[in-house]
């Protein structure tokens, strides 16, 4: 099994762990309920007519997602986690495209249920995974590429100390068109005391880490 996965990480009521079959119904519900909140920011395939939001979020598609994520995690290419608050599924955070050799880097992706946005759950979860990626897994760099219109996502990475590294033109197909993104990155040496600790210090939030 890959170093650092599976793992369960927590800070108070916020728990980050791999998704399992028991999470299927909760995943379908929360994804369908968040179509308007999430669809403008999510990648779509190039060419052909994309499936509708409902078609992309069924029990069957959850099974495909689970198998794909587990396969990549076992190969050391991804760290996939669900985000839970008080036991309720409310998002996902993944480190994908992991490269080793002379690179030791990964690409960060995340989403949070719009019904709990603004409560600090997203930053807490991403900080937990970043600390895990830098510590247990040993990565050196995490990168997040975000549409400049996505104010909530930009605010999240800035709170955690990610630094802007410029624009990526027509970087990804989202909602049927090539979209510009801005690139943010965080290095392990940027946060010697830990990403979560830095976030808590900067914001005054305190949730005991279990």
ChimeraX commands (.cxc) that place a marker at each C-alpha (Angstrom):
marker #1 position 0.00,0.00,0.00 radius 0.5
marker #1 position 1.17,3.55,-0.74 radius 0.5
marker #1 position 2.87,5.49,2.03 radius 0.5
marker #1 position 0.29,7.80,3.60 radius 0.5
marker #1 position -2.83,6.15,2.20 radius 0.5
marker #1 position -5.27,5.08,3.43 radius 0.5
marker #1 position -5.27,7.44,6.40 radius 0.5
marker #1 position -7.75,9.20,8.64 radius 0.5
marker #1 position -6.94,12.80,9.64 radius 0.5
marker #1 position -8.92,14.99,12.01 radius 0.5
marker #1 position -9.13,18.38,13.66 radius 0.5
marker #1 position -12.03,18.53,16.08 radius 0.5
marker #1 position -15.26,17.70,14.25 radius 0.5
marker #1 position -13.57,17.85,10.82 radius 0.5
marker #1 position -12.45,14.41,9.66 radius 0.5
marker #1 position -10.73,13.58,6.38 radius 0.5
marker #1 position -10.71,9.93,5.28 radius 0.5
marker #1 position -10.98,7.83,2.11 radius 0.5
marker #1 position -14.48,7.40,0.75 radius 0.5
marker #1 position -16.04,3.93,0.98 radius 0.5
marker #1 position -19.09,2.14,-0.38 radius 0.5
marker #1 position -21.08,3.24,2.67 radius 0.5
marker #1 position -20.68,6.86,1.50 radius 0.5
marker #1 position -22.40,6.28,-1.84 radius 0.5
marker #1 position -25.84,7.68,-1.03 radius 0.5
marker #1 position -24.43,10.68,0.84 radius 0.5
marker #1 position -22.09,11.48,-2.08 radius 0.5
marker #1 position -24.90,11.33,-4.64 radius 0.5
marker #1 position -27.12,13.55,-2.46 radius 0.5
marker #1 position -24.55,16.23,-1.76 radius 0.5
marker #1 position -23.29,16.37,-5.34 radius 0.5
marker #1 position -26.79,16.67,-6.81 radius 0.5
marker #1 position -27.72,19.33,-4.25 radius 0.5
marker #1 position -24.66,21.41,-5.19 radius 0.5
marker #1 position -25.01,21.55,-8.97 radius 0.5
marker #1 position -25.27,25.35,-9.17 radius 0.5
marker #1 position -22.50,25.80,-6.58 radius 0.5
marker #1 position -19.97,23.42,-8.18 radius 0.5
marker #1 position -20.70,23.06,-11.91 radius 0.5
marker #1 position -19.12,26.39,-12.99 radius 0.5
marker #1 position -15.74,25.25,-11.64 radius 0.5
marker #1 position -15.48,21.60,-12.63 radius 0.5
marker #1 position -13.69,20.14,-15.63 radius 0.5
marker #1 position -15.60,18.60,-18.53 radius 0.5
marker #1 position -14.34,16.23,-21.27 radius 0.5
marker #1 position -13.11,17.68,-24.56 radius 0.5
marker #1 position -15.31,16.82,-27.55 radius 0.5
marker #1 position -18.76,15.32,-27.74 radius 0.5
marker #1 position -21.82,16.15,-25.68 radius 0.5
marker #1 position -21.01,16.00,-21.97 radius 0.5
marker #1 position -23.30,14.03,-19.69 radius 0.5
marker #1 position -25.73,16.03,-17.61 radius 0.5
marker #1 position -24.95,16.78,-13.97 radius 0.5
marker #1 position -27.51,14.17,-12.88 radius 0.5
marker #1 position -26.03,11.54,-15.20 radius 0.5
marker #1 position -22.57,12.19,-13.74 radius 0.5
marker #1 position -23.75,11.69,-10.17 radius 0.5
marker #1 position -25.40,8.31,-9.75 radius 0.5
marker #1 position -24.67,5.23,-7.65 radius 0.5
marker #1 position -22.95,3.72,-10.70 radius 0.5
marker #1 position -20.69,6.72,-11.31 radius 0.5
marker #1 position -19.75,6.74,-7.62 radius 0.5
marker #1 position -18.62,3.13,-7.98 radius 0.5
marker #1 position -16.47,4.04,-10.99 radius 0.5
marker #1 position -15.00,6.99,-9.08 radius 0.5
marker #1 position -14.19,4.83,-6.06 radius 0.5
marker #1 position -12.42,2.16,-8.13 radius 0.5
marker #1 position -10.44,4.75,-10.08 radius 0.5
marker #1 position -9.33,6.64,-6.98 radius 0.5
marker #1 position -8.31,3.48,-5.14 radius 0.5
marker #1 position -6.31,2.24,-8.13 radius 0.5
marker #1 position -4.41,5.51,-8.40 radius 0.5
marker #1 position -3.89,5.66,-4.64 radius 0.5
marker #1 position -2.42,2.15,-4.57 radius 0.5
marker #1 position -0.08,3.17,-7.40 radius 0.5
marker #1 position 1.12,6.18,-5.40 radius 0.5
marker #1 position -0.34,8.66,-7.90 radius 0.5
marker #1 position -3.14,10.12,-5.75 radius 0.5
marker #1 position -4.24,10.82,-2.19 radius 0.5
marker #1 position -8.07,10.88,-2.34 radius 0.5
marker #1 position -10.14,11.81,0.71 radius 0.5
marker #1 position -13.70,12.70,1.65 radius 0.5
marker #1 position -14.35,15.61,4.01 radius 0.5
marker #1 position -16.70,15.02,6.94 radius 0.5
marker #1 position -18.03,17.41,9.57 radius 0.5
marker #1 position -19.70,15.83,12.59 radius 0.5
marker #1 position -19.91,12.63,10.57 radius 0.5
marker #1 position -21.63,14.19,7.55 radius 0.5
marker #1 position -20.00,14.07,4.11 radius 0.5
marker #1 position -19.52,17.65,2.94 radius 0.5
marker #1 position -16.74,17.58,0.35 radius 0.5
marker #1 position -13.62,16.01,-1.07 radius 0.5
marker #1 position -9.95,16.89,-1.20 radius 0.5
marker #1 position -7.40,15.14,-3.38 radius 0.5
marker #1 position -3.72,15.36,-4.14 radius 0.5
marker #1 position -3.34,14.03,-7.68 radius 0.5
marker #1 position -0.71,13.85,-10.41 radius 0.5
marker #1 position 1.86,12.95,-7.76 radius 0.5
marker #1 position 5.40,12.81,-9.14 radius 0.5
marker #1 position 8.53,11.65,-7.34 radius 0.5
marker #1 position 12.10,11.46,-8.63 radius 0.5
marker #1 position 13.50,14.98,-8.62 radius 0.5
marker #1 position 10.04,16.54,-8.31 radius 0.5
marker #1 position 8.09,15.23,-5.27 radius 0.5
marker #1 position 5.06,17.31,-6.09 radius 0.5
marker #1 position 1.29,16.97,-6.36 radius 0.5
marker #1 position -1.73,18.84,-7.72 radius 0.5
marker #1 position -4.36,19.83,-5.18 radius 0.5
marker #1 position -8.11,19.71,-5.84 radius 0.5
marker #1 position -11.05,20.21,-3.49 radius 0.5
marker #1 position -14.74,21.05,-3.20 radius 0.5
marker #1 position -17.02,21.74,-0.25 radius 0.5
marker #1 position -20.80,21.62,0.09 radius 0.5
marker #1 position -22.11,25.16,-0.42 radius 0.5
marker #1 position -24.45,24.65,2.52 radius 0.5
marker #1 position -21.50,24.64,4.94 radius 0.5
marker #1 position -19.28,27.14,3.11 radius 0.5
marker #1 position -17.79,29.87,5.27 radius 0.5
marker #1 position -17.47,27.72,8.37 radius 0.5
marker #1 position -13.77,26.95,7.94 radius 0.5
marker #1 position -14.34,23.29,7.06 radius 0.5
marker #1 position -12.65,23.53,3.64 radius 0.5
marker #1 position -9.47,25.24,4.85 radius 0.5
marker #1 position -9.23,22.86,7.82 radius 0.5
marker #1 position -9.55,19.81,5.58 radius 0.5
marker #1 position -7.09,21.06,2.96 radius 0.5
marker #1 position -4.61,22.01,5.70 radius 0.5
marker #1 position -4.85,18.53,7.22 radius 0.5
marker #1 position -4.15,16.90,3.85 radius 0.5
marker #1 position -1.32,19.35,3.07 radius 0.5
marker #1 position 0.39,18.57,6.39 radius 0.5
marker #1 position -0.04,14.85,5.69 radius 0.5
marker #1 position 1.36,15.22,2.15 radius 0.5
marker #1 position 4.38,17.18,3.35 radius 0.5
marker #1 position 4.97,15.10,6.47 radius 0.5
marker #1 position 4.04,11.43,6.14 radius 0.5
marker #1 position 4.19,11.27,2.34 radius 0.5
marker #1 position 7.21,13.56,2.04 radius 0.5
marker #1 position 6.11,15.76,-0.85 radius 0.5
marker #1 position 7.96,19.02,-1.41 radius 0.5
marker #1 position 5.36,21.04,-3.32 radius 0.5
marker #1 position 1.61,21.30,-3.76 radius 0.5
marker #1 position 0.06,23.23,-6.63 radius 0.5
marker #1 position -3.50,24.46,-7.06 radius 0.5
marker #1 position -4.80,25.87,-10.35 radius 0.5
marker #1 position -7.93,27.97,-9.96 radius 0.5
marker #1 position -10.16,30.02,-12.24 radius 0.5
marker #1 position -9.66,33.72,-11.41 radius 0.5
marker #1 position -13.44,34.11,-11.09 radius 0.5
marker #1 position -13.59,31.52,-8.29 radius 0.5
marker #1 position -13.30,33.90,-5.33 radius 0.5
marker #1 position -14.08,31.28,-2.67 radius 0.5
marker #1 position -11.37,28.89,-3.87 radius 0.5
marker #1 position -8.81,31.68,-4.19 radius 0.5
marker #1 position -9.58,32.83,-0.65 radius 0.5
marker #1 position -9.03,29.30,0.66 radius 0.5
marker #1 position -5.52,28.85,-0.73 radius 0.5
marker #1 position -4.48,32.35,0.31 radius 0.5
marker #1 position -5.58,31.63,3.89 radius 0.5
marker #1 position -3.27,28.61,3.90 radius 0.5
marker #1 position -0.24,30.52,2.64 radius 0.5
marker #1 position -0.18,29.44,-1.01 radius 0.5
marker #1 position 1.65,31.91,-3.25 radius 0.5
marker #1 position 0.65,33.03,-6.71 radius 0.5
marker #1 position 2.90,31.83,-9.53 radius 0.5
marker #1 position 1.13,33.44,-12.44 radius 0.5
marker #1 position -1.42,32.67,-15.12 radius 0.5
marker #1 position -2.03,29.46,-17.04 radius 0.5
marker #1 position -3.78,30.45,-20.28 radius 0.5
marker #1 position -6.61,28.25,-21.55 radius 0.5
marker #1 position -5.50,25.65,-19.04 radius 0.5
marker #1 position -8.54,23.42,-18.66 radius 0.5
marker #1 position -11.92,22.78,-20.27 radius 0.5
marker #1 position -14.66,23.80,-17.84 radius 0.5
marker #1 position -18.33,24.08,-18.71 radius 0.5
marker #1 position -17.53,23.38,-22.36 radius 0.5
marker #1 position -14.77,25.97,-22.98 radius 0.5
marker #1 position -11.04,26.42,-22.41 radius 0.5
marker #1 position -10.61,28.55,-19.28 radius 0.5
marker #1 position -7.69,30.56,-17.96 radius 0.5
marker #1 position -6.46,29.64,-14.48 radius 0.5
marker #1 position -4.12,31.17,-11.94 radius 0.5
marker #1 position -1.52,28.93,-10.37 radius 0.5
marker #1 position -0.83,28.87,-6.62 radius 0.5
marker #1 position 1.79,26.75,-4.88 radius 0.5
marker #1 position 2.91,25.88,-1.38 radius 0.5
marker #1 position 6.29,24.37,-0.48 radius 0.5
marker #1 position 7.03,22.26,2.56 radius 0.5
marker #1 position 9.56,24.83,3.76 radius 0.5
marker #1 position 6.95,27.60,3.56 radius 0.5
marker #1 position 5.22,26.20,6.65 radius 0.5
marker #1 position 7.79,24.76,9.10 radius 0.5
marker #1 position 5.24,24.77,11.92 radius 0.5
marker #1 position 2.56,23.07,9.83 radius 0.5
marker #1 position -0.13,24.33,7.48 radius 0.5
marker #1 position -2.98,23.76,9.95 radius 0.5
marker #1 position -1.12,25.48,12.78 radius 0.5
marker #1 position -0.38,28.47,10.56 radius 0.5
marker #1 position -4.02,28.71,9.51 radius 0.5
marker #1 position -5.23,28.55,13.10 radius 0.5
marker #1 position -2.76,31.20,14.18 radius 0.5
marker #1 position -3.69,33.52,11.32 radius 0.5
marker #1 position -7.45,33.18,11.76 radius 0.5
marker #1 position -7.82,32.57,15.48 radius 0.5
marker #1 position -9.63,29.29,14.81 radius 0.5
marker #1 position -8.88,26.50,17.24 radius 0.5
marker #1 position -9.97,22.91,16.84 radius 0.5
marker #1 position -8.03,20.32,18.80 radius 0.5
marker #1 position -6.24,17.86,16.53 radius 0.5
marker #1 position -7.00,14.23,17.37 radius 0.5
marker link #1:1,2 radius 0.2
marker link #1:2,3 radius 0.2
marker link #1:3,4 radius 0.2
marker link #1:4,5 radius 0.2
marker link #1:5,6 radius 0.2
marker link #1:6,7 radius 0.2
marker link #1:7,8 radius 0.2
marker link #1:8,9 radius 0.2
marker link #1:9,10 radius 0.2
marker link #1:10,11 radius 0.2
marker link #1:11,12 radius 0.2
marker link #1:12,13 radius 0.2
marker link #1:13,14 radius 0.2
marker link #1:14,15 radius 0.2
marker link #1:15,16 radius 0.2
marker link #1:16,17 radius 0.2
marker link #1:17,18 radius 0.2
marker link #1:18,19 radius 0.2
marker link #1:19,20 radius 0.2
marker link #1:20,21 radius 0.2
marker link #1:21,22 radius 0.2
marker link #1:22,23 radius 0.2
marker link #1:23,24 radius 0.2
marker link #1:24,25 radius 0.2
marker link #1:25,26 radius 0.2
marker link #1:26,27 radius 0.2
marker link #1:27,28 radius 0.2
marker link #1:28,29 radius 0.2
marker link #1:29,30 radius 0.2
marker link #1:30,31 radius 0.2
marker link #1:31,32 radius 0.2
marker link #1:32,33 radius 0.2
marker link #1:33,34 radius 0.2
marker link #1:34,35 radius 0.2
marker link #1:35,36 radius 0.2
marker link #1:36,37 radius 0.2
marker link #1:37,38 radius 0.2
marker link #1:38,39 radius 0.2
marker link #1:39,40 radius 0.2
marker link #1:40,41 radius 0.2
marker link #1:41,42 radius 0.2
marker link #1:42,43 radius 0.2
marker link #1:43,44 radius 0.2
marker link #1:44,45 radius 0.2
marker link #1:45,46 radius 0.2
marker link #1:46,47 radius 0.2
marker link #1:47,48 radius 0.2
marker link #1:48,49 radius 0.2
marker link #1:49,50 radius 0.2
marker link #1:50,51 radius 0.2
marker link #1:51,52 radius 0.2
marker link #1:52,53 radius 0.2
marker link #1:53,54 radius 0.2
marker link #1:54,55 radius 0.2
marker link #1:55,56 radius 0.2
marker link #1:56,57 radius 0.2
marker link #1:57,58 radius 0.2
marker link #1:58,59 radius 0.2
marker link #1:59,60 radius 0.2
marker link #1:60,61 radius 0.2
marker link #1:61,62 radius 0.2
marker link #1:62,63 radius 0.2
marker link #1:63,64 radius 0.2
marker link #1:64,65 radius 0.2
marker link #1:65,66 radius 0.2
marker link #1:66,67 radius 0.2
marker link #1:67,68 radius 0.2
marker link #1:68,69 radius 0.2
marker link #1:69,70 radius 0.2
marker link #1:70,71 radius 0.2
marker link #1:71,72 radius 0.2
marker link #1:72,73 radius 0.2
marker link #1:73,74 radius 0.2
marker link #1:74,75 radius 0.2
marker link #1:75,76 radius 0.2
marker link #1:76,77 radius 0.2
marker link #1:77,78 radius 0.2
marker link #1:78,79 radius 0.2
marker link #1:79,80 radius 0.2
marker link #1:80,81 radius 0.2
marker link #1:81,82 radius 0.2
marker link #1:82,83 radius 0.2
marker link #1:83,84 radius 0.2
marker link #1:84,85 radius 0.2
marker link #1:85,86 radius 0.2
marker link #1:86,87 radius 0.2
marker link #1:87,88 radius 0.2
marker link #1:88,89 radius 0.2
marker link #1:89,90 radius 0.2
marker link #1:90,91 radius 0.2
marker link #1:91,92 radius 0.2
marker link #1:92,93 radius 0.2
marker link #1:93,94 radius 0.2
marker link #1:94,95 radius 0.2
marker link #1:95,96 radius 0.2
marker link #1:96,97 radius 0.2
marker link #1:97,98 radius 0.2
marker link #1:98,99 radius 0.2
marker link #1:99,100 radius 0.2
marker link #1:100,101 radius 0.2
marker link #1:101,102 radius 0.2
marker link #1:102,103 radius 0.2
marker link #1:103,104 radius 0.2
marker link #1:104,105 radius 0.2
marker link #1:105,106 radius 0.2
marker link #1:106,107 radius 0.2
marker link #1:107,108 radius 0.2
marker link #1:108,109 radius 0.2
marker link #1:109,110 radius 0.2
marker link #1:110,111 radius 0.2
marker link #1:111,112 radius 0.2
marker link #1:112,113 radius 0.2
marker link #1:113,114 radius 0.2
marker link #1:114,115 radius 0.2
marker link #1:115,116 radius 0.2
marker link #1:116,117 radius 0.2
marker link #1:117,118 radius 0.2
marker link #1:118,119 radius 0.2
marker link #1:119,120 radius 0.2
marker link #1:120,121 radius 0.2
marker link #1:121,122 radius 0.2
marker link #1:122,123 radius 0.2
marker link #1:123,124 radius 0.2
marker link #1:124,125 radius 0.2
marker link #1:125,126 radius 0.2
marker link #1:126,127 radius 0.2
marker link #1:127,128 radius 0.2
marker link #1:128,129 radius 0.2
marker link #1:129,130 radius 0.2
marker link #1:130,131 radius 0.2
marker link #1:131,132 radius 0.2
marker link #1:132,133 radius 0.2
marker link #1:133,134 radius 0.2
marker link #1:134,135 radius 0.2
marker link #1:135,136 radius 0.2
marker link #1:136,137 radius 0.2
marker link #1:137,138 radius 0.2
marker link #1:138,139 radius 0.2
marker link #1:139,140 radius 0.2
marker link #1:140,141 radius 0.2
marker link #1:141,142 radius 0.2
marker link #1:142,143 radius 0.2
marker link #1:143,144 radius 0.2
marker link #1:144,145 radius 0.2
marker link #1:145,146 radius 0.2
marker link #1:146,147 radius 0.2
marker link #1:147,148 radius 0.2
marker link #1:148,149 radius 0.2
marker link #1:149,150 radius 0.2
marker link #1:150,151 radius 0.2
marker link #1:151,152 radius 0.2
marker link #1:152,153 radius 0.2
marker link #1:153,154 radius 0.2
marker link #1:154,155 radius 0.2
marker link #1:155,156 radius 0.2
marker link #1:156,157 radius 0.2
marker link #1:157,158 radius 0.2
marker link #1:158,159 radius 0.2
marker link #1:159,160 radius 0.2
marker link #1:160,161 radius 0.2
marker link #1:161,162 radius 0.2
marker link #1:162,163 radius 0.2
marker link #1:163,164 radius 0.2
marker link #1:164,165 radius 0.2
marker link #1:165,166 radius 0.2
marker link #1:166,167 radius 0.2
marker link #1:167,168 radius 0.2
marker link #1:168,169 radius 0.2
marker link #1:169,170 radius 0.2
marker link #1:170,171 radius 0.2
marker link #1:171,172 radius 0.2
marker link #1:172,173 radius 0.2
marker link #1:173,174 radius 0.2
marker link #1:174,175 radius 0.2
marker link #1:175,176 radius 0.2
marker link #1:176,177 radius 0.2
marker link #1:177,178 radius 0.2
marker link #1:178,179 radius 0.2
marker link #1:179,180 radius 0.2
marker link #1:180,181 radius 0.2
marker link #1:181,182 radius 0.2
marker link #1:182,183 radius 0.2
marker link #1:183,184 radius 0.2
marker link #1:184,185 radius 0.2
marker link #1:185,186 radius 0.2
marker link #1:186,187 radius 0.2
marker link #1:187,188 radius 0.2
marker link #1:188,189 radius 0.2
marker link #1:189,190 radius 0.2
marker link #1:190,191 radius 0.2
marker link #1:191,192 radius 0.2
marker link #1:192,193 radius 0.2
marker link #1:193,194 radius 0.2
marker link #1:194,195 radius 0.2
marker link #1:195,196 radius 0.2
marker link #1:196,197 radius 0.2
marker link #1:197,198 radius 0.2
marker link #1:198,199 radius 0.2
marker link #1:199,200 radius 0.2
marker link #1:200,201 radius 0.2
marker link #1:201,202 radius 0.2
marker link #1:202,203 radius 0.2
marker link #1:203,204 radius 0.2
marker link #1:204,205 radius 0.2
marker link #1:205,206 radius 0.2
marker link #1:206,207 radius 0.2
marker link #1:207,208 radius 0.2
marker link #1:208,209 radius 0.2
marker link #1:209,210 radius 0.2
view
